[in-house]
Amino acid sequence: MIPDKQYFKISEVCEITGLKQHVLRYWESEFKRFIRPRRARSKQRLYRKADIENIVRINKLLKEDGLTIAGAKKVLGEGWTGKSRNEQEIVDKVKEELYRLKRFLDEGH
């Protein structure tokens, strides 16, 4: 659970997410659209609650769902669904079959 406050220091984000600081900094460079901490006058990173929620999503995609960084970027770019990779594969197969069936029916069969 993420505490209800406006900004979090990187050490607090590490404590909440269980990730190391260097991982957060790397993900910040890879997922620029989704992790955008502000900078304090002291140049310290200040993460918002939305940043932390995105970090948790990215962690799930990479660690639990087994996606690569490129795969996670693709999923996030298309809108995160919260589905596991298996669930997403099933949804994709069902969609593909429905499109095939629609084409078949449109051809007058």
Steps between C-alpha positions, in 0.01 A plus 500: 500500500627843406476764775280799428744785444597718207871425451735216588880492512676225307583317824130493590410367155761226543348405833146493356588304183787285624720622215851643511575864415706414192207297362262795549744737329541258208125448462456877516721527190322213321140586589510880466126526427406312816759593763566873524623609839528869570822652629527688826726803523757263646475296172350209694241291313145538627259232380123545491251228591427447127872437439502235772187335359669485159816356656290225661337428160836488324639271768203263452546496123874433523521268801165318519390498136854445369493776239807675368535876533391535137198277568407698810527826303267356237244387758514834682474689173184311410351555843575274791229237555629325809479165321773242528684396185297174482170686534608749234598218262156341544328835436713553188415151366127553560514838322685344208240222471212752516657709222545183290135405559382852411696493170348160423147631561565821307596289197141367495547151643 
